[in-house]
Amino acid sequence: MTTTPAHATAADLLALSPVIPVVVVDDAAHAVPLAQALLRGGIRVIELTLRTPAALAAIERVAAEVPGIVIGAGTVTAPEHAEQAAKAGAAFLVTPGSTDRVLDAVEDTGLPFLPGAATVSEAMRLAERGLTSLKFFPAEAAGGVDHLKSIGGPLPGLRFCPTGGITAASAPRYLALPNVGCVGGSWLTPKDALASGDFARIEELARAAAAL
């Protein structure tokens, strides 16, 4: 089963790769070849979102069969999602937003996690809980690079993984910010490439992303 080291923290997640692929899997059978293609391209981490019925089975397969990659669960929006993802073998968790019930459940798993924030107040509230490595979502819709620049002034102790609307072209602008550790992106795993089993294309996209 794939796990992060016992001492891993949320800050460690931001250093795994310049880009964390945000993946939606409709067929669990695609999960292992997808993870292998990303790994061949130099990407060592996946955020597999809990948006489809296949998600938990996909996490379980990657955790068991692709030990070189760190598999996480995204779109954790309910307390039960945290426990389900941990049991499936997720090595980290990601929430799009941060309610007290979800945060409590995620913390109870003992896994490193990236809690979501879109505003200064949300980021400050998370910092009050001792959480300083955050997901900024939805990045482009919430103000993008300029918003993160503004947050960096009053809240220099926070670092982010911005996700949502980011592309291969816009990613370097985010990665140039001192308060950004990595970005989340869905462009590495296009829906049509997954549907057709074009894992060579995914490997090529992964290689370009790993070089950012």
N, CA, C and O of each residue as an XYZ file, in Angstrom:
848
protein
N       0.853     -1.196      0.000
C       0.000      0.000      0.000
C       0.887      1.244      0.000
O       1.862      1.313      0.749
N       0.551      2.229     -0.839
C       1.329      3.447     -0.923
C       0.992      4.366      0.234
O      -0.180      4.647      0.486
N       2.009      4.837      0.939
C       1.778      5.808      2.002
C       2.873      6.846      1.959
O       3.959      6.598      1.434
N       2.587      8.009      2.512
C       3.645      8.958      2.751
C       4.376      8.513      4.006
O       3.822      7.744      4.791
N       5.622      8.978      4.223
C       6.329      8.601      5.438
C       5.553      9.019      6.672
O       4.753      9.954      6.632
N       5.798      8.315      7.771
C       5.048      8.574      8.999
C       5.205     10.015      9.470
O       4.309     10.561     10.114
N       6.346     10.637      9.150
C       6.586     11.997      9.608
C       6.113     13.033      8.598
O       6.319     14.228      8.809
N       5.482     12.604      7.499
C       5.082     13.532      6.451
C       4.091     14.559      6.986
O       3.254     14.259      7.838
N       4.208     15.764      6.470
C       3.307     16.846      6.845
C       2.672     17.416      5.580
O       3.042     17.056      4.462
N       1.712     18.309      5.782
C       1.105     18.967      4.630
C       2.150     19.753      3.841
O       2.072     19.835      2.615
N       3.128     20.331      4.544
C       4.182     21.069      3.840
C       4.961     20.157      2.904
O       5.393     20.587      1.835
N       5.143     18.900      3.298
C       5.841     17.945      2.435
C       5.068     17.709      1.137
O       5.672     17.488      0.087
N       3.737     17.754      1.204
C       2.936     17.532      0.004
C       3.217     18.589     -1.054
O       3.212     18.299     -2.250
N       3.463     19.818     -0.605
C       3.697     20.905     -1.546
C       5.031     20.762     -2.271
O       5.270     21.432     -3.275
N       5.894     19.892     -1.764
C       7.224     19.732     -2.357
C       7.356     18.478     -3.217
O       8.420     18.228     -3.783
N       6.296     17.693     -3.320
C       6.392     16.437     -4.066
C       6.531     16.652     -5.565
O       7.214     15.885     -6.243
N       5.892     17.684     -6.083
C       5.871     17.921     -7.523
C       5.438     19.353     -7.768
O       4.653     19.887     -6.984
N       5.926     20.008     -8.840
C       5.421     21.351     -9.141
C       3.936     21.342     -9.498
O       3.243     22.347     -9.340
N       3.456     20.193     -9.981
C       2.044     20.065    -10.336
C       1.484     18.788     -9.706
O       2.051     17.708     -9.865
N       0.371     18.922     -8.994
C      -0.365     17.755     -8.517
C      -1.519     17.518     -9.486
O      -2.422     18.349     -9.577
N      -1.506     16.405    -10.209
C      -2.625     16.136    -11.116
C      -3.916     15.948    -10.331
O      -3.956     15.188     -9.363
N      -4.965     16.636    -10.747
C      -6.278     16.477    -10.151
C      -7.087     15.607    -11.109
O      -7.448     16.038    -12.204
N      -7.363     14.383    -10.681
C      -7.853     13.352    -11.589
C      -9.272     12.926    -11.234
O      -9.590     12.683    -10.070
N     -10.121     12.841    -12.261
C     -11.461     12.274    -12.120
C     -11.477     10.961    -12.893
O     -11.267     10.946    -14.106
N     -11.725      9.863    -12.193
C     -11.712      8.540    -12.817
C     -13.134      7.976    -12.843
O     -13.776      7.829    -11.803
N     -13.612      7.663    -14.054
C     -14.932      7.060    -14.209
C     -14.878      5.540    -14.195
O     -15.879      4.878    -13.924
N     -13.702      4.991    -14.489
C     -13.519      3.540    -14.548
C     -12.282      3.189    -13.727
O     -11.175      3.607    -14.066
N     -12.460      2.430    -12.657
C     -11.339      2.090    -11.781
C     -10.241      1.334    -12.521
O      -9.086      1.356    -12.094
N     -10.576      0.673    -13.613
C      -9.570     -0.058    -14.390
C      -8.538      0.864    -15.010
O      -7.441      0.424    -15.353
N      -8.878      2.145    -15.158
C      -7.934      3.106    -15.734
C      -6.910      3.601    -14.703
O      -5.888      4.177    -15.075
N      -7.177      3.383    -13.427
C      -6.400      4.033    -12.379
C      -4.933      3.632    -12.389
O      -4.058      4.494    -12.328
N      -4.654      2.341    -12.465
C      -3.259      1.884    -12.397
C      -2.460      2.311    -13.620
O      -1.380      2.874    -13.446
N      -2.928      2.078    -14.866
C      -2.144      2.550    -16.012
C      -1.994      4.068    -16.040
O      -0.983      4.585    -16.516
N      -2.994      4.780    -15.534
C      -2.889      6.237    -15.435
C      -1.762      6.624    -14.482
O      -0.911      7.449    -14.815
N      -1.763      6.018    -13.290
C      -0.721      6.320    -12.311
C       0.661      5.954    -12.845
O       1.628      6.684    -12.626
N       0.753      4.839    -13.537
C       2.041      4.422    -14.101
C       2.519      5.406    -15.156
O       3.713      5.694    -15.233
N       1.603      5.929    -15.972
C       1.974      6.904    -16.998
C       2.476      8.201    -16.360
O       3.467      8.775    -16.812
N       1.794      8.658    -15.315
C       2.238      9.861    -14.611
C       3.620      9.651    -14.004
O       4.474     10.536    -14.063
N       3.830      8.483    -13.425
C       5.108      8.190    -12.790
C       6.235      8.149    -13.816
O       7.321      8.673    -13.568
N       5.982      7.531    -14.964
C       7.002      7.509    -16.026
C       7.344      8.922    -16.487
O       8.471      9.197    -16.897
N       6.344      9.824    -16.414
C       6.575     11.204    -16.815
C       7.227     12.059    -15.743
O       7.518     13.232    -15.976
N       7.459     11.482    -14.570
C       8.155     12.211    -13.520
C       7.260     12.805    -12.451
O       7.738     13.550    -11.595
N       5.975     12.495    -12.480
C       5.034     12.992    -11.468
C       4.849     11.903    -10.412
O       4.509     10.767    -10.740
N       5.072     12.251     -9.152
C       5.065     11.249     -8.078
C       3.863     11.363     -7.146
O       3.862     10.785     -6.059
N       2.845     12.102     -7.566
C       1.711     12.330     -6.674
C       0.439     12.487     -7.509
O       0.486     13.007     -8.624
N      -0.691     12.039     -6.971
C      -1.992     12.196     -7.620
C      -3.016     12.616     -6.570
O      -3.037     12.083     -5.460
N      -3.859     13.573     -6.931
C      -5.067     13.852     -6.149
C      -6.234     13.280     -6.946
O      -6.651     13.861     -7.948
N      -6.755     12.152     -6.505
C      -7.869     11.510     -7.185
C      -9.155     11.934     -6.487
O      -9.349     11.663     -5.302
N     -10.023     12.595     -7.226
C     -11.178     13.216     -6.596
C     -12.300     12.212     -6.336
O     -12.509     11.273     -7.103
N     -13.006     12.433     -5.244
C     -14.114     11.561     -4.852
C     -15.413     12.033     -5.520
O     -16.421     12.265     -4.854
N     -15.365     12.166     -6.829
C     -16.528     12.688     -7.563
C     -17.279     11.617     -8.324
O     -18.344     11.889     -8.877
N     -16.751     10.411     -8.365
C     -17.401      9.339     -9.119
C     -17.501      8.083     -8.252
O     -16.762      7.940     -7.278
N     -18.415      7.171     -8.603
C     -18.530      5.920     -7.843
C     -17.268      5.059     -7.902
O     -17.067      4.190     -7.054
N     -16.415      5.304     -8.908
C     -15.207      4.492     -9.071
C     -14.039      4.986     -8.235
O     -13.007      4.317     -8.173
N     -14.171      6.136     -7.592
C     -13.023      6.803     -6.980
C     -12.336      5.976     -5.895
O     -11.115      5.822     -5.921
N     -13.100      5.445     -4.945
C     -12.479      4.714     -3.833
C     -11.780      3.448     -4.324
O     -10.688      3.123     -3.857
N     -12.396      2.740     -5.254
C     -11.754      1.543     -5.812
C     -10.491      1.919     -6.561
O      -9.502      1.186     -6.523
N     -10.516      3.058     -7.243
C      -9.335      3.511     -7.978
C      -8.189      3.833     -7.017
O      -7.039      3.476     -7.272
N      -8.508      4.511     -5.910
C      -7.490      4.819     -4.902
C      -6.894      3.526     -4.349
O      -5.680      3.407     -4.189
N      -7.754      2.574     -4.066
C      -7.293      1.301     -3.503
C      -6.338      0.585     -4.458
O      -5.320      0.042     -4.028
N      -6.661      0.582     -5.737
C      -5.811     -0.096     -6.720
C      -4.458      0.583     -6.864
O      -3.425     -0.084     -6.906
N      -4.465      1.911     -6.941
C      -3.188      2.627     -7.087
C      -2.327      2.427     -5.845
O      -1.123      2.196     -5.952
N      -2.945      2.517     -4.666
C      -2.192      2.337     -3.422
C      -1.533      0.967     -3.364
O      -0.420      0.828     -2.857
N      -2.220     -0.041     -3.882
C      -1.709     -1.411     -3.805
C      -0.719     -1.738     -4.918
O       0.195     -2.537     -4.712
N      -0.887     -1.134     -6.095
C      -0.151     -1.598     -7.265
C       0.884     -0.627     -7.827
O       1.689     -1.015     -8.673
N       0.879      0.620     -7.379
C       1.851      1.598     -7.893
C       2.567      2.244     -6.704
O       2.278      3.389     -6.355
N       3.495      1.519     -6.084
C       4.115      2.006     -4.849
C       4.976      3.247     -5.028
O       5.317      3.907     -4.047
N       5.332      3.572     -6.267
C       6.197      4.733     -6.465
C       5.475      6.062     -6.456
O       6.114      7.112     -6.518
N       4.146      6.037     -6.381
C       3.391      7.284     -6.450
C       2.605      7.484     -5.151
O       2.154      6.519     -4.535
N       2.450      8.722     -4.750
C       1.694      9.058     -3.540
C       0.270      9.391     -3.964
O       0.039     10.367     -4.678
N      -0.671      8.587     -3.527
C      -2.065      8.751     -3.942
C      -2.870      9.435     -2.847
O      -2.887      8.993     -1.698
N      -3.536     10.522     -3.225
C      -4.369     11.240     -2.273
C      -5.801     11.314     -2.750
O      -6.085     11.064     -3.922
N      -6.701     11.655     -1.852
C      -8.116     11.798     -2.174
C      -8.506     13.263     -2.097
O      -8.274     13.933     -1.091
N      -9.105     13.752     -3.180
C      -9.577     15.124     -3.203
C     -11.094     15.184     -3.144
O     -11.774     14.159     -3.107
N     -11.610     16.413     -3.136
C     -13.046     16.651     -3.021
C     -13.616     15.953     -1.788
O     -14.686     15.346     -1.840
N     -12.887     16.051     -0.686
C     -13.385     15.541      0.594
C     -14.313     16.615      1.154
O     -13.861     17.634      1.675
N     -15.620     16.370      1.037
C     -16.597     17.389      1.408
C     -17.519     16.971      2.550
O     -18.388     17.741      2.960
N     -17.335     15.755      3.064
C     -18.164     15.259      4.167
C     -17.291     14.443      5.103
O     -16.312     13.843      4.660
N     -17.622     14.405      6.390
C     -16.796     13.653      7.342
C     -16.562     12.204      6.933
O     -15.458     11.683      7.095
N     -17.595     11.550      6.404
C     -17.436     10.139      6.046
C     -16.457      9.933      4.896
O     -15.854      8.866      4.781
N     -16.294     10.949      4.039
C     -15.335     10.826      2.940
C     -13.915     10.617      3.469
O     -13.142      9.844      2.904
N     -13.587     11.303      4.542
C     -12.234     11.216      5.092
C     -11.921      9.788      5.532
O     -10.866      9.246      5.201
N     -12.838      9.187      6.276
C     -12.620      7.823      6.756
C     -12.598      6.830      5.602
O     -11.767      5.922      5.583
N     -13.494      6.992      4.649
C     -13.547      6.087      3.503
C     -12.252      6.150      2.692
O     -11.714      5.117      2.293
N     -11.759      7.358      2.452
C     -10.539      7.520      1.665
C      -9.333      6.937      2.394
O      -8.476      6.302      1.780
N      -9.273      7.158      3.708
C      -8.159      6.605      4.487
C      -8.177      5.081      4.439
O      -7.127      4.458      4.282
N      -9.354      4.472      4.571
C      -9.460      3.016      4.521
C      -9.091      2.464      3.142
O      -8.584      1.348      3.029
N      -9.348      3.252      2.098
C      -9.022      2.816      0.743
C      -7.528      2.874      0.461
O      -7.056      2.292     -0.516
N      -6.778      3.578      1.318
C      -5.337      3.647      1.133
C      -4.802      5.004      0.750
O      -3.626      5.126      0.407
N      -5.643      6.040      0.801
C      -5.162      7.388      0.497
C      -4.055      7.789      1.463
O      -4.135      7.524      2.662
N      -3.030      8.427      0.930
C      -1.905      8.861      1.753
C      -2.042     10.309      2.204
O      -1.325     10.758      3.098
N      -2.968     11.039      1.583
C      -3.251     12.411      2.012
C      -4.658     12.766      1.549
O      -5.245     12.073      0.719
N      -5.190     13.857      2.098
C      -6.547     14.291      1.794
C      -6.544     15.762      1.397
O      -5.698     16.537      1.842
N      -7.503     16.133      0.553
C      -7.631     17.525      0.110
C      -9.101     17.914      0.179
O      -9.962     17.183     -0.312
N      -9.392     19.060      0.785
C     -10.763     19.545      0.860
C     -10.895     20.815      0.014
O      -9.984     21.644      0.013
N     -12.014     20.986     -0.709
C     -12.194     22.212     -1.495
C     -12.517     23.427     -0.624
O     -12.201     24.563     -0.977
N     -13.152     23.164      0.521
C     -13.460     24.201      1.500
C     -13.236     23.629      2.885
O     -12.760     22.501      3.011
N     -13.565     24.377      3.925
C     -13.180     23.935      5.268
C     -14.266     24.238      6.291
O     -14.335     25.340      6.836
N     -15.117     23.240      6.546
C     -16.064     23.346      7.649
C     -15.460     22.650      8.863
O     -14.554     21.827      8.730
N     -15.963     22.983     10.035
C     -15.414     22.387     11.252
C     -15.573     20.867     11.257
O     -14.648     20.149     11.634
N     -16.743     20.375     10.840
C     -16.973     18.923     10.865
C     -16.023     18.193      9.919
O     -15.478     17.146     10.267
N     -15.830     18.739      8.742
C     -14.923     18.090      7.784
C     -13.487     18.158      8.285
O     -12.760     17.167      8.214
N     -13.074     19.310      8.787
C     -11.710     19.436      9.297
C     -11.453     18.477     10.452
O     -10.396     17.850     10.518
N     -12.415     18.365     11.359
C     -12.253     17.444     12.481
C     -12.093     16.004     11.994
O     -11.245     15.264     12.491
N     -12.913     15.615     11.019
C     -12.853     14.242     10.503
C     -11.541     13.979      9.778
O     -10.950     12.907      9.914
N     -11.096     14.950      9.018
C      -9.829     14.790      8.297
C      -8.669     14.682      9.284
O      -7.795     13.830      9.127
N      -8.663     15.535     10.287
C      -7.596     15.484     11.285
C      -7.603     14.157     12.038
O      -6.546     13.647     12.409
N      -8.789     13.600     12.265
C      -8.902     12.332     12.992
C      -8.247     11.171     12.246
O      -7.872     10.180     12.873
N      -8.100     11.267     10.925
C      -7.454     10.180     10.167
C      -5.961     10.119     10.426
O      -5.340      9.074     10.231
N      -5.375     11.231     10.865
C      -3.930     11.277     11.067
C      -3.140     11.489      9.793
O      -1.910     11.531      9.827
N      -3.829     11.624      8.669
C      -3.144     11.823      7.393
C      -2.826     13.300      7.179
O      -3.560     14.165      7.656
N      -1.731     13.600      6.461
C      -1.503     14.990      6.076
C      -2.613     15.437      5.126
O      -3.163     14.626      4.381
N      -2.936     16.721      5.153
C      -4.021     17.192      4.291
C      -3.850     18.665      3.931
O      -3.165     19.426      4.614
N      -4.498     19.032      2.834
C      -4.525     20.413      2.372
C      -5.967     20.904      2.455
O      -6.796     20.500      1.639
N      -6.287     21.771      3.424
C      -7.640     22.300      3.544
C      -7.840     23.468      2.581
O      -6.930     24.260      2.339
N      -9.059     23.555      2.035
C      -9.329     24.579      1.043
C      -9.718     25.913      1.636
O     -10.425     25.984      2.642
N      -9.242     26.982      0.990
C      -9.595     28.349      1.369
C      -9.662     29.199      0.108
O      -8.885     28.994     -0.825
N     -10.596     30.157      0.078
C     -10.719     31.043     -1.073
C     -10.606     32.515     -0.685
O     -10.458     33.376     -1.552
N     -10.674     32.807      0.620
C     -10.634     34.199      1.080
C      -9.591     34.366      2.177
O      -9.089     33.394      2.742
N      -9.278     35.636      2.462
C      -8.328     35.933      3.531
C      -8.866     35.439      4.875
O      -8.119     34.871      5.672
N     -10.151     35.652      5.125
C     -10.737     35.222      6.404
C     -10.655     33.710      6.561
O     -10.332     33.215      7.640
N     -10.946     32.974      5.493
C     -10.860     31.515      5.556
C      -9.425     31.073      5.825
O      -9.190     30.168      6.626
N      -8.475     31.706      5.160
C      -7.068     31.361      5.369
C      -6.641     31.657      6.800
O      -5.924     30.863      7.409
N      -7.078     32.800      7.344
C      -6.747     33.149      8.725
C      -7.352     32.155      9.704
O      -6.716     31.786     10.691
N      -8.580     31.719      9.433
C      -9.245     30.772     10.320
C      -8.494     29.444     10.350
O      -8.354     28.826     11.405
N      -8.015     29.015      9.195
C      -7.235     27.782      9.142
C      -5.902     27.955      9.871
O      -5.440     27.043     10.557
N      -5.298     29.114      9.721
C      -4.036     29.378     10.408
C      -4.219     29.334     11.921
O      -3.313     28.922     12.645
N      -5.383     29.754     12.400
C      -5.667     29.694     13.838
C      -5.686     28.254     14.342
O      -5.427     28.001     15.519
N      -5.990     27.317     13.458
C      -5.976     25.891     13.823
C      -4.587     25.286     13.637
O      -4.403     24.082     13.814
N      -3.617     26.114     13.282
C      -2.262     25.614     13.083
C      -2.013     25.063     11.695
O      -1.005     24.395     11.463
N      -2.917     25.332     10.773
C      -2.799     24.822      9.410
C      -2.213     25.910      8.513
O      -2.823     26.963      8.327
N      -1.052     25.657      7.969
C      -0.352     26.695      7.202
C      -0.058     26.295      5.756
O       0.450     27.109      4.985
N      -0.369     25.058      5.380
C      -0.235     24.608      3.991
C      -1.651     24.346      3.483
O      -2.312     23.406      3.925
N      -2.111     25.182      2.552
C      -3.517     25.214      2.182
C      -3.716     25.011      0.685
O      -2.802     25.208     -0.116
N      -4.928     24.616      0.332
C      -5.361     24.617     -1.052
C      -6.087     25.936     -1.300
O      -6.960     26.314     -0.520
N      -5.740     26.635     -2.369
C      -6.450     27.848     -2.764
C      -7.385     27.472     -3.906
O      -6.945     27.182     -5.019
N      -8.682     27.483     -3.610
C      -9.667     27.006     -4.578
C     -10.953     27.814     -4.470
O     -11.369     28.148     -3.360
N     -11.599     28.140     -5.601
C     -11.175     27.917     -6.993
C     -10.226     29.030     -7.449
O     -10.609     30.200     -7.472
N      -9.027     28.683     -7.799
C      -7.946     29.655     -7.958
C      -8.270     30.777     -8.949
O      -8.242     31.952     -8.584
N      -8.566     30.434    -10.154
C      -8.799     31.478    -11.157
C     -10.058     32.277    -10.836
O     -10.046     33.505    -10.927
N     -11.122     31.613    -10.469
C     -12.375     32.306    -10.173
C     -12.271     33.188     -8.936
O     -12.993     34.177     -8.815
N     -11.368     32.832     -8.007
C     -11.246     33.577     -6.748
C     -10.203     34.691     -6.805
O      -9.907     35.309     -5.783
N      -9.651     34.953     -7.972
C      -8.719     36.072     -8.082
C      -7.338     35.723     -8.581
O      -6.542     36.611     -8.888
N      -7.046     34.451     -8.666
C      -5.811     34.002     -9.305
C      -4.531     34.507     -8.674
O      -4.421     34.654     -7.457
N      -3.564     34.769     -9.545
C      -2.220     35.177     -9.110
C      -2.272     36.462     -8.289
O      -1.597     36.563     -7.264
N      -3.053     37.434     -8.716
C      -3.114     38.714     -7.995
C      -3.652     38.526     -6.582
O      -3.176     39.169     -5.646
N      -4.630     37.657     -6.422
C      -5.187     37.399     -5.094
C      -4.120     36.791     -4.179
O      -3.980     37.202     -3.027
N      -3.383     35.831     -4.683
C      -2.345     35.188     -3.863
C      -1.216     36.159     -3.529
O      -0.642     36.099     -2.441
N      -0.902     37.044     -4.457
C       0.098     38.083     -4.162
C      -0.373     38.937     -2.997
O       0.408     39.254     -2.099
N      -1.638     39.307     -3.008
C      -2.183     40.150     -1.948
C      -2.180     39.432     -0.604
O      -1.867     40.037      0.421
N      -2.528     38.145     -0.602
C      -2.536     37.365      0.641
C      -1.134     37.257      1.227
O      -0.966     37.238      2.447
N      -0.133     37.188      0.364
C       1.251     37.012      0.824
C       1.739     38.138      1.705
O       2.620     37.925      2.538
N       1.189     39.344      1.546
C       1.619     40.470      2.369
C       1.243     40.298      3.826
O       2.127     40.224      4.679
N      -0.061     40.232      4.142
C      -0.463     40.122      5.555
C      -0.303     38.729      6.146
O      -0.260     38.577      7.367
N      -0.213     37.705      5.291
C      -0.138     36.323      5.797
C       1.079     35.613      5.204
O       0.927     34.650      4.453
N       2.279     36.081      5.533
C       3.482     35.509      4.909
C       3.797     34.089      5.352
O       4.608     33.413      4.719
N       3.167     33.625      6.431
C       3.469     32.284      6.934
C       2.684     31.178      6.260
O       2.872     30.003      6.576
N       1.799     31.541      5.324
C       0.973     30.536      4.659
C       1.514     30.210      3.272
O       2.025     31.083      2.571
N       1.393     28.932      2.886
C       1.762     28.502      1.534
C       0.587     27.747      0.936
O      -0.211     27.136      1.646
N       0.501     27.805     -0.387
C      -0.694     27.327     -1.059
C      -0.392     26.377     -2.213
O       0.678     26.404     -2.822
N      -1.391     25.536     -2.481
C      -1.486     24.784     -3.724
C      -2.726     25.297     -4.434
O      -3.817     24.779     -4.196
N      -2.599     26.305     -5.307
C      -3.771     26.810     -6.018
C      -4.271     25.793     -7.032
O      -3.482     25.168     -7.741
N      -5.592     25.633     -7.095
C      -6.232     24.654     -7.971
C      -7.544     25.235     -8.480
O      -8.268     25.906     -7.743
N      -7.842     24.968     -9.750
C      -9.105     25.415    -10.308
C      -8.901     26.381    -11.451
O      -8.659     27.569    -11.234
N      -8.998     25.879    -12.670
C      -8.854     26.733    -13.844
C      -7.425     26.982    -14.272
O      -7.188     27.751    -15.204
N      -6.464     26.349    -13.614
C      -5.052     26.554    -13.964
C      -4.696     25.668    -15.156
O      -5.142     24.525    -15.250
N      -3.886     26.213    -16.061
C      -3.475     25.504    -17.265
C      -1.957     25.395    -17.314
O      -1.252     25.973    -16.487
N      -1.468     24.647    -18.292
C      -0.017     24.549    -18.479
C       0.583     25.925    -18.745
O       1.724     26.184    -18.363
N      -0.171     26.808    -19.395
C       0.332     28.145    -19.711
C       0.350     29.058    -18.490
O       1.269     29.860    -18.331
N      -0.659     28.942    -17.626
C      -0.729     29.848    -16.469
C       0.024     29.331    -15.253
O       0.344     30.111    -14.356
N       0.314     28.040    -15.201
C       0.973     27.459    -14.025
C       2.280     28.155    -13.648
O       2.499     28.400    -12.462
N       3.165     28.488    -14.605
C       4.426     29.127    -14.203
C       4.237     30.438    -13.456
O       5.053     30.772    -12.597
N       3.180     31.192    -13.761
C       2.951     32.458    -13.053
C       2.620     32.207    -11.584
O       3.040     32.965    -10.711
N       1.879     31.159    -11.319
C       1.588     30.785     -9.927
C       2.855     30.282     -9.234
O       3.154     30.682     -8.109
N       3.591     29.411     -9.908
C       4.766     28.792     -9.289
C       5.863     29.813     -8.990
O       6.750     29.552     -8.177
N       5.805     30.966     -9.640
C       6.803     32.013     -9.380
C       6.535     32.756     -8.078
O       7.407     33.480     -7.596
N       5.342     32.593     -7.496
C       5.009     33.293     -6.257
C       5.682     32.607     -5.065
O       5.728     31.378     -5.008
N       6.207     33.394     -4.108
C       6.895     32.786     -2.962
C       5.974     32.006     -2.034
O       6.446     31.155     -1.280
N       4.667     32.277     -2.070
C       3.747     31.565     -1.183
C       3.026     30.411     -1.889
O       2.022     29.904     -1.388
N       3.538     30.002     -3.045
C       2.983     28.857     -3.764
C       4.019     27.741     -3.814
O       5.139     27.938     -4.284
N       3.624     26.556     -3.319
C       4.537     25.416     -3.342
C       4.356     24.552     -4.570
O       5.315     23.979     -5.087
N       3.106     24.460     -5.040
C       2.796     23.676     -6.231
C       1.422     24.126     -6.701
O       0.755     24.908     -6.024
N       1.000     23.633     -7.858
C      -0.343     23.904     -8.343
C      -1.055     22.586     -8.581
O      -0.416     21.556     -8.795
N      -2.377     22.618     -8.543
C      -3.175     21.458     -8.909
C      -3.742     21.673    -10.289
O      -4.205     22.769    -10.607
N      -3.714     20.642    -11.116
C      -4.205     20.819    -12.474
C      -4.803     19.565    -13.058
O      -4.323     18.458    -12.817
N      -5.864     19.751    -13.834
C      -6.516     18.614    -14.483
C      -6.047     18.418    -15.917
O      -6.442     17.456    -16.576
N      -5.205     19.328    -16.404
C      -4.806     19.231    -17.812
C      -3.888     18.038    -18.087
O      -3.723     17.649    -19.243
N      -3.296     17.459    -17.059
C      -2.402     16.315    -17.271
C      -3.159     15.050    -17.655
O      -2.599     14.144    -18.271
N      -4.423     14.995    -17.290
C      -5.203     13.770    -17.526
C      -6.504     14.119    -18.244
O      -7.576     14.042    -17.644
N      -6.427     14.499    -19.510
C      -7.631     14.889    -20.249
C      -8.655     13.753    -20.292
O      -8.296     12.579    -20.386
N      -9.908     14.116    -20.222
C     -10.983     13.131    -20.195
C     -10.965     12.237    -21.432
O     -11.203     11.033    -21.335
N     -10.682     12.828    -22.598
C     -10.684     12.021    -23.819
C      -9.511     11.053    -23.849
O      -9.626      9.952    -24.386
N      -8.373     11.461    -23.270
C      -7.214     10.562    -23.226
C      -7.494      9.373    -22.304
O      -7.126      8.240    -22.613
N      -8.146      9.642    -21.173
C      -8.503      8.549    -20.270
C      -9.507      7.598    -20.928
O      -9.368      6.378    -20.843
N     -10.505      8.167    -21.574
C     -11.557      7.348    -22.179
C     -11.002      6.434    -23.271
O     -11.463      5.305    -23.441
N     -10.005      6.936    -24.011
C      -9.450      6.156    -25.118
C      -8.236      5.321    -24.715
O      -7.706      4.555    -25.520
N      -7.799      5.474    -23.459
C      -6.629      4.730    -23.007
C      -5.328      5.248    -23.584
O      -4.371      4.490    -23.741
N      -5.283      6.549    -23.905
C      -4.076      7.139    -24.500
C      -3.122      7.550    -23.375
O      -2.966      8.734    -23.079
N      -2.494      6.561    -22.760
C      -1.616      6.834    -21.626
C      -0.271      7.404    -22.054
O       0.432      8.013    -21.248
N       0.089      7.210    -23.321
C       1.310      7.828    -23.841
C       1.173      9.351    -23.850
O       2.128     10.071    -23.559
N      -0.016      9.827    -24.183
C      -0.259     11.279    -24.156
C      -0.183     11.802    -22.737
O       0.384     12.869    -22.503
N      -0.747     11.069    -21.782
C      -0.694     11.481    -20.382
C       0.746     11.507    -19.889
O       1.134     12.414    -19.152
N       1.538     10.521    -20.289
C       2.949     10.514    -19.904
C       3.668     11.739    -20.451
O       4.492     12.336    -19.758
N       3.366     12.117    -21.683
C       3.994     13.290    -22.297
C       3.610     14.572    -21.560
O       4.463     15.421    -21.304
N       2.327     14.713    -21.219
C       1.871     15.864    -20.469
C       2.508     15.920    -19.071
O       2.843     16.991    -18.566
N       2.664     14.742    -18.466
C       3.289     14.661    -17.149
C       4.753     15.097    -17.215
O       5.236     15.799    -16.327
N       5.444     14.686    -18.251
C       6.857     15.039    -18.379
C       7.019     16.551    -18.506
O       7.933     17.130    -17.918
N       6.139     17.187    -19.268
C       6.204     18.645    -19.413
C       5.885     19.331    -18.084
O       6.520     20.324    -17.731
N       4.913     18.811    -17.357
C       4.529     19.417    -16.070
C       5.637     19.249    -15.035
O       5.889     20.163    -14.251
N       6.297     18.101    -15.021
C       7.360     17.857    -14.051
C       8.543     18.792    -14.255
O       9.331     19.017    -13.337
N       8.663     19.339    -15.467
C       9.782     20.221    -15.777
C       9.496     21.683    -15.444
O      10.380     22.530    -15.575
N       8.275     21.988    -15.018
C       7.935     23.379    -14.713
C       8.741     23.903    -13.523
O       8.580     25.058    -13.129
